[in-house]
């Protein structure tokens, strides 16, 4: 879609979250700028003019006047799902019981799962992989204990319904989305961490 411009760094979870939604919607975004956040390319003046927060992902939609700029992965994902989702790729339900179920699942992902999984992935994977920093093993251990608690609650919830948002699911699997490159390595390691937590 020529009216959409995406600024991203595909190696990291927030951009990957958005890429999953873009893939689920079947969107073809042709204007993609990869910014290396390790080299702090997102802090360059030309990008800060677009997004003063200096973070990726960032989306520009030129179909609006003035141009719409969104800067948070979840906000961008919801916007794209609302604007470009159709009957065959609807990611957000319209109403009834399905809508609050979706909102509940989105809240759990943000406040319970991501609040633990993201710092764990950062400490166990991103620090040694991208920043050449030593892993703090006690921090990893403590976060794994917290993640195990969250996973137990999620398992409990999923014992009564097929998906976190009730009956809805996307068209392609999460694992399939991240089957190559850094993404495959990262998610394989996260899978190992989660498996390790389940064996705690």
Secondary structure, DSSP 8 states (H G I E B T S, - for coil): -TTEEEEE-TTSHHHHHHHHHHHHHT----EEEE--TTTTGGGSHHHHHH-TT--S-EEEETTSSS-EEE--HHHHHHHHHHHH--TTS--S--SHHHHHHHHHHHHHIIIIIHHHHHHHHIIIIIHHHHS-----HHHHHHHHHHHHHHHHHHHHHHTSSSBTTBT---SS-HHHHT-SHHHHHHHHHHHHHHHHHHT-
